[in-house]
Amino acid sequence: MSIDKVQIPGGPMSGLVASAVEYMIDAGQRSVLFLDIMRRRGDQYREHVAQTAPHVLQYSAELIMDGRKLDDPVNYALVRIIPPDNVEIDMNRRPFVVIDPRAGHGPGIGGFKADSEIGVAMKAGHPCYFIGFLPDPMPGQTIERIARAEAIFIEEVIERHPNADGKPCVIGNCQAGWALMILASLRPELFGPLIIAGAPLAYWAGVHGKYPMRYSGGLLGGSWLTALTSDLGAGRFDGAWLVQNFENQNPSNTLWTKQYNVYSKVDTEADRYLEFERWWGGHVNLNAEEIQFIVDELFVGNNLAAGNIVMSDGQKVDLRSIRSPIVVFCSKGDNITPPQQALDWILDCYADVDEIRAYGQTIVYTVHESIGHLGIFVSGGIAKKEHAEFSGNIDLIDVLPPGLYEATFEAKGKETASSELVVGQWVMRCEARTLDDIRAMGGNSPEDERRFATAKRVSEINLKAYQKFLQPWIKGMVTPKVAAWAHNMHPLRLQYELFSSRNPLMATVKSLAEKAEEERKPVAKDNPFLAFQEQMSKQIVHALDSWRDSQEALSEAIFLNVYGSPALQAAVGIDPTSVPSQRREMTAEHRAMLERRIAELKSRIGEGGLREAALRALLYVGSARGMVDERSIEALRRVRRDHAGARMTLPEFKMLVREQFFMLLLDRDAALAAIPKMLPDDVNLRRGAFEAVEKVLSASEDVTGERAKRLWQVAGLFGLDIGGPSETASNVAPFDPKAKAS
């Protein structure tokens, strides 16, 4: 019914009554259209779960390897992403491999949108591959078996790209992040840079008043409940329970905001909502052995960073064994994987930055201020910024000298110096950091560590009691039919089923929705009743958020008091006066290897020619800045491309950078003093190399301060007079060609 046909006895309606009628018509239409969207969501869910290999990838893909056909079968597969027609791939660039998280949802989130991890990697010219999974695990499948299968997949990618300029860059989101770190520690030779997005690695870490999910294991009495849930599923763990855990963290969004946003924007929001729900509702299963490993070894046990996980062949998982650069992307707005859980493994593994360097490790992290957990790997804005910069500058990250860095981003504008050297719309810098920068984000006190250690022991005791006294009875009572019934009756599945077309009442909704679309008349934006609706929504969100905050505060108080009890700690074998520490000392084997490597590098300080001397000089001057700018690396790449000489592969160049960096680190005076003897007699060659160094250093900003002093010093080593400070910055003499012969 049209509003202009509505009349009341005695004359036209007053403004307020007209607004009320206008709002009621709009609200009625929106309600019907909203219910129809719920019907479409239910039908979409049914179609999705009926597929053999459901996924939400937005790209065509070619199956390369089916994990079900391996000697130790798994429900994982490797596919090659077929680039769109408007994307040009350089087969000589390192391939990218995205591993999808198997944390309750179905596969495809890394390629969920055009602006995605896969999308930005292909735009940068990289061949892309995707490791996804099927809804049901193979019999006997374990986390270790999956890791071995993924190693086979990575080997296949390497074999398909023999001329690539580096080993594959592998991206692991959420659960796939910690799984990737386990695999990279076991098979470090397979990997180029690792990008770990929103992945927990230090499971106990956090700060009081935030991130209460880390208390869940202790509040539930440990992992016995995980075993019970698996037994009720006849050996299968329903991933819907994991999804429900995520939803419980934000009840206002789960119970109200997500649906209200569709209702209030019913004319424009349906497609986006249905696209996301297709992934969110695609629940998958895990074997009991898989989920028990995850809970016992990681979330309750916190054994990953501590190096306490042992594979079936006796090999220990030691994150310090990883040789590839590690990029950690996390956010302060992520209540699933807060920055402490993403980064504090570094504090557990290394005493300081020198020890990070001693292991030859490069770690780059970036902390977003507000994006939520899912936004880290599905937000188009994040894909266009952080992921695009990581993809476009992956070679920069790969050749960084060992150490700890924070990646920062500055928008490229008209005032940006050397903007032609910037790959995308942002300038990425890697700024040197220390472990104190990570500690400054907050973390556990010794008392907190004792609490979590106590919760771990309680979990072990409860699990053994359950396995001895209850598990045999539960397994005997649960038949496959009972397990299937419980699976289908999960509340998260019922909400899709009840609103699908299987419900005969929804047929009426469909016909009413078609009529509502024909007669659609949206309410005016300045309608006072619409403003009242928005205010009521805000009040509901505030009430739910307040309830959540009170529940979180209560759960934290219970955990801290129960597991902080000296009596309970002593009863389970935890010394109430101890100062627990996860950090491990360097092994004797690694220390011996390190000493041999130091001796070797020191003996070779005087070796090399113009290339080694120029790179050593560049590292010496550049290190005074404490950061590396992508423009400097691009300038260096162009120097390598444009100058004559034997072409170095990226791995060879990376090795050269590391050797020269460590020589300067071990004995700077000797390394600088050796430069004149490494240079040719031809002054033009020396001058050309020096100008190349100067060009790289000035690519991002003018060379001033300490860098200018060091550059002038290097000019003296090269036998060049460029003017400079009135007093020398070093006691190293200027270059003398006769010294080379001696």
Buried (B, 14 or more C-beta within 10 A) or exposed (E): EEBEEBEEEEEEBEEEEBBBBBBEBBBEBBBBBBBBBBBBBBBBBBEBBEEEBBBBBBBEBEEBBBBBEBEBBBBBBBBBBBBEEEBEBEEEBBBBBBBBBBBBBBBBBBBBBBBBBBBBBBBBBBBBBBBBBBBEBBEEBBBBBBBBBBBBBBEBBBEBBEEBBBBBBBBBBBBBBBBBBBBBBBBEEBBBBBBBBBBBBBBBBBBBEBBBBBBBBBBBBBBBBBBBBBBBBBBBBBBBBBBBBBBEBBBBBBBBBBBBBBBBEBEEBBEEBBBBBBBBBBBBBBBBBBBBBBBBBBBBBBBBBBBBBEBEEEEEBBBBBBBBBBBBBBBBBBBBBBBBBBBBBBBBBBBEBEBBBBBBBBBBBBBBEEBBBBBBBBBBEBBBBBBBBBBBBBBBBBBBBBBBBBBBBEEBEEEBBBEEBBBBEBBBBBBBBBBEBBEEBBBBEEEBBBBBBBBBBBBBBBBEEBEEEBBEEBEEEBEEEEBEEBBEEBEBBEBBBEBBBEEEEBEEBBEBBEEBEEEBBBBEEEBEBBEEBEEEBEEBBEEBBEEBEEEBEEBBEEBBEBBBBEEBBEEBEBEBEEEBEBEBEBEEEBEEEBEEBBEEBBEEBBEBEBBBBBBBBBBBBBBBBEBBBBBBBBBBBBBBEEEEEEEEEBBEBBEBBBBBBBBBBBBEEEBBBBBBBBBBEEBEBBBBBBEBBBBBBBBBBEBEEEBBBBBBBBBBBBBBEEEBEEEBBBEBEBBEBEEEEE
